[in-house]
Amino acid sequence: MGEELNNALAWFRAAPGRLYDGTTQNLKVTAQWIWEVIQGDFNEDQTTSQVVTGTIISMVPFVDQLCDVRDVVANCKKINQDSSNKWHWVALALTLIGLFPTLGSLVKGCFKVVFAYGRKGMFSAGKAALDADMWKASKPYIEAGVGKLNDFLARPEVRKTLSALKIDSPYKYLADQLRAVAGKVNVGSLTAAFDTAIKSISALLEKVQKWGPQSLANQATQLMTMVSNVRKGADNMLGQALAPLQNWLNKLAQRLDVEHRLNHPVHTNALNPHSFSRFSLDAEIEALKKAPPEWAKVGKEGAHMPLKKAPAIPPGHFDIGPRAGRGMKDVFENFHSARADVLPPGTVLYRVLAPNSADNGVYWMTKAEFSQLRSKGGWRERFAVWRNWNINGEFATYTVPPGPGLPVWRGATASQPMKDGSGNVVKANASGDGFWLQGGAEQIVVNPADLQRAQLGKRQFTGWGYDEGGINVSLVGVPVLQTNWK
């Protein structure tokens, strides 16, 4: 069990160094850790990566139990604040459905993603709005959940599971599963799942009471009493929540049907606009010809055509023209307009990265530009980055250090056509139009030689997911964010 607890802790916090080694001190540390994990705390502002990563980890045996316990306890705390609020009980029911033993790990994982946003809707939309029209009030949260579900389905381990189960259309499959659950859910099935969770909560809290100090044992007793009191009212209140819950589940199934129709089925063994397969140049060209995404335009040219001549180099500035050194040669061609500038100390730059990208690269953007980005597609269109160039998923920051400032070139990003391996523009139709990324956002070009590693911030997740399926995943950080300074 000690090893399982260590694995489980990957998502929650750093594990005690020696679990269950028999010493009084380490048993106290373990008791404190168990308490902090299971007392429950819904994070209302999780990033995409936190939602998806948490779900991946929660699908691991025993870790799943801890995550379920955490979520049930968090639900009980909400109910304890206002036990008459029907929507808090609907939120609990959503958590309990995720505990149904008849659901496979894949379905449980997918449901947990969208149900997390369903719960958020029940807690955040407001009782009056939910009473008036539950689906309408929770719809903004559902839309966010569907986006996170798409990221979850794009995970390499989930893709492998889909392929093994021969599920070519995940949204349709999940919609059918959701309807089946809606037809079977009842007070008995919900309370049975609740009782199972309570057994796990009780077992873990017994360890807290046994190993922890008296003050912690008292808190554990209070928490168990609170959960038990919620259980006493569950038969009645879950009964009241049943009808709106079933209605919500059926409407969610309809929403997944729409996702299936509008965004095309996700085929695990074929290329498609969801980019669930690795996007090499040839693969991206094939996908564009089948169904170009809305961020790729078709036309004779882009809206921001590249500079035809390199700008003049001010004294002390670096070259981006045809005579520039390695890595900087002809960089001007990626600008629609360019001017030399020196960024003052304290300026923070942002760089969107793939896991294997160099942190100290050439292309960056200002904080203002980064803050305007709302999606992967928006980034690709505005900064003209094709999938086979950068699978994204992460970003890093760089802060200009004290001193004379950082020489840069800045200006509008040039439009980029899709070109084949021979350098020819890929034709989109018989009229000779090509596929284009429009560009237009202000990009910042730096000379990597001018960057100092000490000024580099830690990598973070963009929240947009990854475009490639071949990313190695570890339970200790999924995936591992690593600096790549070249």
Stockholm file with secondary structure:
# STOCKHOLM 1.0

chainA/1-486         MGEELNNALAWFRAAPGRLYDGTTQNLKVTAQWIWEVIQGDFNEDQTTSQVVTGTIISMVPFVDQLCDVRDVVANCKKINQDSSNKWHWVALALTLIGLFPTLGSLVKGCFKVVFAYGRKGMFSAGKAALDADMWKASKPYIEAGVGKLNDFLARPEVRKTLSALKIDSPYKYLADQLRAVAGKVNVGSLTAAFDTAIKSISALLEKVQKWGPQSLANQATQLMTMVSNVRKGADNMLGQALAPLQNWLNKLAQRLDVEHRLNHPVHTNALNPHSFSRFSLDAEIEALKKAPPEWAKVGKEGAHMPLKKAPAIPPGHFDIGPRAGRGMKDVFENFHSARADVLPPGTVLYRVLAPNSADNGVYWMTKAEFSQLRSKGGWRERFAVWRNWNINGEFATYTVPPGPGLPVWRGATASQPMKDGSGNVVKANASGDGFWLQGGAEQIVVNPADLQRAQLGKRQFTGWGYDEGGINVSLVGVPVLQTNWK
#=GR chainA/1-486 SS CHHHHHHHHHHHSCCCSSTTCSCHHHHHHHHHHHHHHHTCCCCTTCCHHHHHHHHHHHTSTTHHHHHHHHHHHHHHHHHHHCTTCHHHHHHHHHHHHTTCTTSCHHHHHHHHHHHHHHHHHHHHSCHHHHHHCHHHHHHHHHHHHHHHHHHHHTSHHHHHHHHHTTCSCHHHHHHHHHHHHHHHCCHHHHHHHHHHHHHHHHHHHHHHHHHSCHHHHHHHHHHHHHHHHHHHTHHHHHHHHHHHHHHHHHHHHHHHHHHHHHSCCCCTTSCCTTCCSCCCHHHHHHHHHHCCCTTSEEESSCSSCCCSSCCCCCTTCCCCSTTCCTTTTTGGGGBSSCEEEEECTTCEEEEEECTTSCSSCSEEEEHHHHHHCCSHHHHHHHHTCCTTTCCCCEEEEEECCSSSCEEEEEEEBCCEECBCTTSCBCBCSTTCCEEEECCCSEEEEECGGGCCGGGBCCCEECSSCCSCSCCCCCSSSSSCCCCCCC
#=GC SS_cons         CHHHHHHHHHHHSCCCSSTTCSCHHHHHHHHHHHHHHHTCCCCTTCCHHHHHHHHHHHTSTTHHHHHHHHHHHHHHHHHHHCTTCHHHHHHHHHHHHTTCTTSCHHHHHHHHHHHHHHHHHHHHSCHHHHHHCHHHHHHHHHHHHHHHHHHHHTSHHHHHHHHHTTCSCHHHHHHHHHHHHHHHCCHHHHHHHHHHHHHHHHHHHHHHHHHSCHHHHHHHHHHHHHHHHHHHTHHHHHHHHHHHHHHHHHHHHHHHHHHHHHSCCCCTTSCCTTCCSCCCHHHHHHHHHHCCCTTSEEESSCSSCCCSSCCCCCTTCCCCSTTCCTTTTTGGGGBSSCEEEEECTTCEEEEEECTTSCSSCSEEEEHHHHHHCCSHHHHHHHHTCCTTTCCCCEEEEEECCSSSCEEEEEEEBCCEECBCTTSCBCBCSTTCCEEEECCCSEEEEECGGGCCGGGBCCCEECSSCCSCSCCCCCSSSSSCCCCCCC
//
